[in-house]
Amino acid sequence: MIKSLNKADLPLPQPRVSDPEVLAAEIIEHLTYGIGKDATVATPHDWLTATILVVRDHIIDRWMESTRAVYANNAKRVYYLSLEFLIGRLMRDAMSNLGLMDEIREALASIGVELDVIAGLEPDAALGNGGLGRLAACFMESMATVHIPAYGYGIRYVHGLFRQQMADGWQVELPETWLAHGNPWEFERRESSYEIGFGGAVETVAENGEEAHFIWKPGERVIATAYDTPIVGWRGGHVNTLRLWSAQPIDPILLEAFNAGDHIGALRESNKAEALTRVLYPADATAAGQELRLRQEYFFCSASLQDILRRHLQQGNELSALPDKVAIQLNDTHPAVSVVELMRLLCDVHDLDLDTAWDLTSRTFSYTNHTLLPEALESWPVPLFERLLPRHMQLVYVINAKILRDARKNRNFSDHEISHISLIDESGDRRVRMGNLAFIGSHSINGVSALHTALMKETVFADLHKLYPERINNKTNGITPRRWLMQCNPRLTSLIRDTVGPDFLDDAEKLKALDAYADDAEFRKQFAAVKRTNKEQLANLVASRMGIRLDPSAMFDIQIKRIHEYKRQLLNIVETVALFDQIRTHPERDWVPRVKLFAGKAAPSYHNAKLIIKLANDVARVINNDPAVRNLLKVVFIPNYNVSLAEVMVPAADLSEQISTAGMEASGTGNMKFALNGALTIGTLDGANVEMRDHVGEENIVIFGMTADEVGKLRAEGHNPRAVIESSRELSQALAAIASGVFSPDDPGRFSELVDGLYQHDWFMVAADFNAYAKAQRDVDALWADEASWYSKTIRNTARMGWFSSDRTIQQYNTDIWRA
Ligand SMILES: *Cc1c(COP(=O)(O)O)cnc(C)c1O
């Protein structure tokens, strides 16, 4: 045993090389010694695993380098806490960022394996619902790309978002089993385990003359174990860690119970602990108020904070330096309980006084708000919160008293304002407001588009904004151009590189150079040819999965996103029905052939959203079987929307539907993906659409409908949808057809409640915006008819969307909030 050895002096492993012959040998090496399979019996999955292990080795070299550098510099680290990471597949991402794509393809070909075949077998990691989770995944990639030392923290759900199947046009939810073949990307870190408590009681230890000390004695405990996935940035320059927590029992088996013959009871604890991280809550933009959800939130927050503090102290830092070394970003309110957990750890475990702990806490946290929808603002019944987290409940009261005292005394707030600021909602059954907690516990609160941030100041956080006017700021969302241009659209990427050179690969804003080619007839032809090939690829997918033939020369008009009334798939479907009617009535006119494509999942408990899916499928069946509109109109709902499907659909779109009720979509990121890939947007002035118009130019986007202000006014004054519907022949006929069972002859009343909702309140302004939308669609037809002008516009979209790179968003977070 050599005792005096300095570990830093140990020889480093030889960095891997990227020669295809060497890579082929490495793949066979992993197949043999890592998986224990001979090449003659290896399944395609075995080859996939072996290939991922080789790619992973290449990442590890750089991961170790990154980690050493961050430790050596004692650098400030960013911690991104998110209950969701909608990652998708990782292999292409990693190969492309490492610059290994061609070499691996060649290596595999030399041993008779096709890269595209095994890449298609990689499971799509859907540990998120939609935009919020995908944003977290884009941010992880961008933080690595711009060299910010960062950890993502979340939950390793055994079952991610459900798999969607259609049964006679109805959504059916099946469990997703992304871990069925193991997960070669991750490293289990048994040594990074923490105890997480729930319930129990708080003991007060009064030391003579000194401040009382509180000790939480939880009634239940589970273990959180870390699983690490390395996230490699563009060109492999920096690698960060995505650390996901899995719940394990303290005692896997209660031997006493087992020996006494209670074999099932002996496993109860184990099952209960593991249930904690079994499934992702499938609701998007609605708070899930169940106890298991609060348990999930506290579980991952507590594990993450214990881990963060351990790392901070292990580096030799003082607790007082926490805000200088640690920046914690809360992705929505789901991790808001972290604020109280950090207070508990600082006060009860590390013996800081309350004021010092509060100062450190609020300088460490920042919070991103994602929605203004009242039904999505999380709050927990006080009795539930108190039963599960008794010490945290005490701390909530202490913090609340401190804030309210300050608001009353120093700022002259009225009782009404105080009731809005309070951490406790007293208006009905008493509830803990997680939005207010996240706001009060953070030094920065950001919205995700300019419009959303402005509305936040006027609505949900109006009173807190008055109390802390310097805190709210905007960080408009972005998307990573690696996944959403370079990987999903290799043909367009090559064309751009051949035309303007490779600078845009490192700085998406350099796409601007394409502007000069928007009116170049030769370039337009090439741009159109790429779009055409991408559409053929999507048509092949639809033919093989659904048996429907699509004509790639028709306009591909696409709306893909979660199904939600505010996103207004219903507006699109009703307009499709009206168009169907028009084509049949006026067959002599020059109709633009269109394919209407939809995809998206509905929350299993969201009745109207599921009905909208059924309506899309019923309308599709009737239209697709009507010879009168053959070749002019097709409607397709592709099942099981996820990141991998988006990667095929986005590059194939001519028209991108971003038609939410103004004021209700915080930002959107789907809108950005499409425009970047050369689709024209038809959209409302909502979320980031507003800034997209500013960037691409108003002549290159089709904007229609009411503004957020107008929606607010109409709601306040009283909207009379019946009058609106009756004054539009097109709309009333379309609604009459839907309501009378034209598309549902087997159950004519199926959609009457959907249509009644439009007549009675039309909360989402489907009727109110219908005429403007229908007119905008005919404007789109006219644009399409002028092919040269159409492609000039779409080229300008690609050229001017570089600002929406998540690299820009992350740089802004870092400059204004994290300062890492
Ligand atoms: C980008 C993306 C979203 C978000 O789409 P929006 O149109 O912004 O709602 C949702 N799901 C998946 C799979 C995505 O890739």
The ligand as a Tripos MOL2 file, in Angstrom:
@<TRIPOS>MOLECULE
LIG
   15    15     1     0     0
SMALL
NO_CHARGES

@<TRIPOS>ATOM
      1 C1        -41.1050   21.7300  -27.9610 C.3       1 LIG1
      2 C2        -41.9660   20.6870  -27.3850 C.ar      1 LIG1
      3 C3        -43.0940   21.0290  -26.6370 C.ar      1 LIG1
      4 C4        -43.5360   22.4620  -26.4310 C.3       1 LIG1
      5 O1        -44.3460   22.8590  -27.5220 O.3       1 LIG1
      6 P1        -45.2460   24.1750  -27.4790 P.3       1 LIG1
      7 O2        -45.7580   24.2750  -28.8690 O.co2     1 LIG1
      8 O3        -44.3330   25.3100  -27.1270 O.co2     1 LIG1
      9 O4        -46.3080   23.9480  -26.4760 O.co2     1 LIG1
     10 C5        -43.8820   20.0160  -26.1250 C.ar      1 LIG1
     11 N1        -43.5630   18.7180  -26.3140 N.ar      1 LIG1
     12 C6        -42.5000   18.3570  -27.0490 C.ar      1 LIG1
     13 C7        -42.2200   16.9150  -27.2420 C.3       1 LIG1
     14 C8        -41.6550   19.3120  -27.5970 C.ar      1 LIG1
     15 O5        -40.5850   18.9310  -28.3110 O.3       1 LIG1
@<TRIPOS>BOND
     1     1     2 1
     2     2     3 ar
     3     2    14 ar
     4     3     4 1
     5     3    10 ar
     6     4     5 1
     7     5     6 1
     8     6     7 2
     9     6     8 1
    10     6     9 1
    11    10    11 ar
    12    11    12 ar
    13    12    13 1
    14    12    14 ar
    15    14    15 1
@<TRIPOS>SUBSTRUCTURE
     1 LIG1         1 GROUP 0 **** ****
